[in-house]
Amino acid sequence: MAKELVLYGKHKDATEDWHEEILLTNATLALIEKVKILAVKDGFHSFRVAEIDLSTPPDFRNVVR
């Protein structure tokens, strides 16, 4: 099973509440914590970590109506 960890964050200058940027992909939890510390210094906040299962195709049927 191929899984990937993705770290998202919001920049303090983002104009929309939903606007997140990908800060790191395919990393360990320890590396994610180090990147969060650096990202805070660059104005990022509201971090989110998502685990994406690359072995199954995405299902977008409920996204667009």
C-alpha positions in Angstrom: 0.0 0.0 0.0 1.5 3.3 -1.1 0.7 6.1 1.3 2.1 9.6 1.4 2.0 12.3 4.2 1.3 15.8 3.1 1.8 18.9 5.2 -0.4 21.9 4.4 -0.3 25.4 5.9 -1.9 28.8 5.6 0.2 31.8 5.0 -0.6 35.0 7.1 -1.0 36.9 3.8 -3.5 34.5 2.3 -6.6 36.4 1.1 -9.0 33.5 1.3 -9.8 31.4 4.4 -9.6 28.2 2.4 -6.2 28.9 0.8 -3.6 26.3 1.9 -0.2 25.7 0.5 1.6 22.3 0.3 4.7 22.7 2.5 6.0 19.1 2.4 5.2 15.7 0.9 6.3 12.1 1.6 8.0 12.8 4.9 8.2 11.3 8.4 6.3 12.8 11.4 9.6 14.0 12.8 10.5 15.9 9.7 7.0 17.4 9.6 7.5 18.9 13.0 10.8 20.4 12.0 9.3 22.0 8.9 6.4 23.4 11.0 8.9 25.3 13.1 10.6 26.8 10.0 7.2 27.6 8.4 6.0 29.5 11.5 9.1 31.8 11.1 8.0 32.4 7.4 4.4 33.4 8.4 2.6 30.1 8.2 -0.1 28.8 10.6 -3.0 26.4 10.8 -1.1 23.3 9.8 -2.8 20.2 8.6 -1.3 16.7 7.9 -3.1 14.4 5.5 -2.3 10.8 4.7 -3.1 10.1 1.1 -3.5 6.5 -0.1 -2.0 6.4 -3.6 -3.1 2.8 -4.2 -6.8 3.9 -4.7 -7.9 6.4 -7.3 -9.5 9.6 -6.0 -13.3 9.9 -5.9 -14.4 13.4 -6.8 -18.2 12.6 -7.2 -19.1 14.3 -4.0 -16.9 17.3 -4.5 -18.7 19.0 -7.5 -22.4 19.1 -7.6 
